[in-house]
Amino acid sequence: MSTCTAPHTADPGLLEHYVKKMLAAPVYDLAVRTPLQAAPALSALLGNQVLLKREDLQPTFSFKIRGAYNKLVQLTPEQKARGVVTASAGNHAQGVALAARELGIEARIVMPASTPELKVQGVRSRGAEAVLHGASFPFALAHALQLAEWSGCTFVSPFDDPDVIAGQGTVAMEILRQQQGPLDAIFVPVGGGGLIAGVAAYVKYLRPEVRIIGVEPEGSSCLLAALRAGERVILPSVDGFADGTAVAQVGAYGFEICRDWVDEVITVSNDELCSAIKLIYDDTRSITEPSGALAVAGIRHYVARHQFRGHTLVAINSGANINFDSLRHVAERVAAQGAV
């Protein structure tokens, strides 16, 4: 596990700017307010109160619908008429597809060739065009930017956009309203940084004592690398196991917030992710995708390292878009580890 602690030196005016955008974001035209669910078995195992923010219960089974809709609904009539292009590992893609359908916008979505079929079908079933291109997200992103330039369509970033970040930050609005009592830390899965940036902006503005801890896969830890370097860096390669967070470079807008308002970033292994998927299933009978289990894996690793007890910890279960046949691989990896 790797950690990095950032000093809180940013201008609070930046946070206020984002909080105002979140309060005005019309995400509930399409997204739902998800429960903050107690996890009694996890809590007993870890000796802390663990609460799960169930973003896997969104209409597209991922938090991404929030940012996608908040961006698309604010496009000008001319932009809507020209259509949109985006790149996504799958969850943002489905959010854009649903939002575009509801708003009458044509959407073309570039996805890596390795994208799980469930996510590809989720895009096509919602009326958007799915273009499979490249071995991983960076290649899909480059192609999508080219398509947007050639076609005149608006490019909708999956994470590097203030309106997308504000939409994702509404997750934090709900958490603070749902848990007004003790709250020590919120563990947030990190890919391109849009979700953690939104969560950090809202929480640090209203309850700065609550720690914001990012969790990344060991094989795609672009935020941790950026914090260590003091600037955004491009990872030479990314591991696609947690495909929803397989991003080579954190977004510029997100990093502006994260560099000063995220308390710590930790990394977890793929085996830890598989164990977390099983732990979540045992407690809730719900199945998350690997990136959706990052926060729970992070809590377990963090608690084991620091040996603290009696804290109230929130894990954002960010998504549940996993191919059914991939579950066998997850189960086999858990069995190989022995006791979870």
C-alpha positions, 0 to 999 in steps of 0.5 A, spaced: 500 500 500 502 507 498 500 513 501 500 520 500 498 526 505 496 533 502 496 539 505 490 543 506 492 550 503 487 551 497 483 557 497 476 555 500 473 560 494 474 554 489 470 549 494 465 555 495 464 555 487 463 548 486 458 547 492 454 552 489 454 548 482 452 542 486 446 545 490 444 548 483 445 541 479 438 538 477 441 531 477 435 528 480 431 529 474 434 522 472 439 520 478 436 517 484 438 519 492 441 512 494 441 509 501 447 510 506 446 503 508 449 499 514 454 494 513 453 490 520 458 484 518 463 488 515 462 493 521 463 487 526 469 484 522 473 491 522 471 493 529 468 500 526 461 502 523 462 501 516 456 505 511 455 503 504 453 509 499 449 505 494 451 508 488 450 501 484 443 502 485 443 508 480 438 507 474 445 505 470 448 502 476 453 507 477 454 514 480 456 516 473 449 518 471 450 524 476 455 528 472 453 526 465 446 529 466 449 535 469 453 536 463 448 535 458 442 538 461 447 545 461 449 544 453 446 550 449 441 548 444 446 549 438 450 544 442 445 539 443 443 539 436 450 537 434 450 532 438 455 529 443 462 525 443 465 522 449 470 516 451 469 511 457 470 505 460 463 504 460 460 507 466 460 514 464 458 511 457 451 509 460 450 515 463 451 519 457 447 514 453 441 515 458 442 522 459 442 524 451 436 519 450 432 523 455 434 530 452 433 528 445 441 528 443 445 524 439 451 521 442 457 517 440 461 513 445 468 511 444 470 505 449 476 501 449 475 494 445 476 490 452 470 494 455 465 488 458 460 486 453 455 488 459 457 495 459 457 496 451 450 493 451 448 498 456 450 503 451 446 501 445 440 499 449 439 506 451 440 509 444 447 511 443 452 509 438 458 505 441 464 505 438 470 500 440 477 503 439 483 501 442 486 497 448 485 501 453 481 508 455 487 513 453 486 510 446 479 511 446 480 518 449 484 520 443 480 517 438 474 521 441 477 527 441 479 526 434 471 525 432 469 531 436 474 535 432 472 532 425 464 532 427 463 539 431 460 535 436 461 537 443 466 532 447 463 530 454 469 528 459 468 523 463 471 526 469 475 532 467 469 538 467 467 542 472 459 540 471 461 533 471 465 534 477 459 538 480 454 532 478 458 527 482 459 531 488 451 531 489 453 524 492 457 528 498 451 532 499 447 526 500 452 523 505 452 529 509 445 529 510 444 522 511 449 521 516 449 528 520 452 524 526 459 521 527 463 521 521 470 520 521 472 518 513 469 517 507 473 512 502 472 514 495 474 510 489 479 514 484 479 513 476 480 520 473 478 524 479 471 527 478 468 523 484 473 524 489 474 532 487 466 533 487 466 529 494 472 533 497 470 540 495 463 539 498 465 535 504 471 540 506 467 546 505 462 544 510 465 538 515 473 539 514 474 535 520 472 529 515 477 525 512 477 524 504 481 518 503 482 516 495 482 508 493 486 506 487 488 500 484 495 498 484 496 498 477 492 505 475 494 509 481 494 516 477 492 520 482 497 518 487 503 519 482 500 526 481 500 528 488 507 525 489 510 529 483 506 535 485 503 535 478 499 531 473 503 525 470 501 520 465 502 512 467 506 508 462 501 503 463 494 501 466 492 495 469 485 493 466 482 489 472 478 494 475 476 497 468 472 503 471 478 506 474 483 504 469 485 511 467 492 513 465 492 521 468 488 524 473 483 530 470 486 537 471 480 540 474 479 534 479 487 535 481 486 542 482 481 540 488 485 533 490 492 536 491 490 540 497 483 537 499 484 530 499 487 527 505 490 521 503 490 516 497 492 509 498 492 503 493 489 496 493 491 489 490 486 486 485 486 480 490 484 485 495 478 488 490 476 480 489 475 479 497 472 486 497 466 484 492 465 478 496 465 481 503 460 486 500 456 480 497 456 477 504 453 483 507 448 486 502 447 480 497 449 485 492 455 484 487 459 490 485 464 491 479 472 491 481 472 499 481 465 499 485 469 495 491 475 499 491 472 503 497 471 497 501 477 494 500 481 501 502 477 501 508 479 494 510 486 495 508 487 502 512 484 499 518 488 493 518 494 498 517 492 503 523 489 498 527 483 503 529 477 501 532 470 505 533 470 510 527 465 511 523 467 510 515 463 511 509 465 507 503 462 509 496 460 503 492 461 506 485 458 501 480 455 494 479 457 493 471 460 487 471 460 481 466 456 475 469 462 470 467 467 475 470 464 473 477 468 466 476 474 469 476 473 473 482 470 467 486 477 463 484 481 469 486 478 469 493 478 461 494 485 462 492 487 467 498 483 462 503 479 466 508 477 473 506 
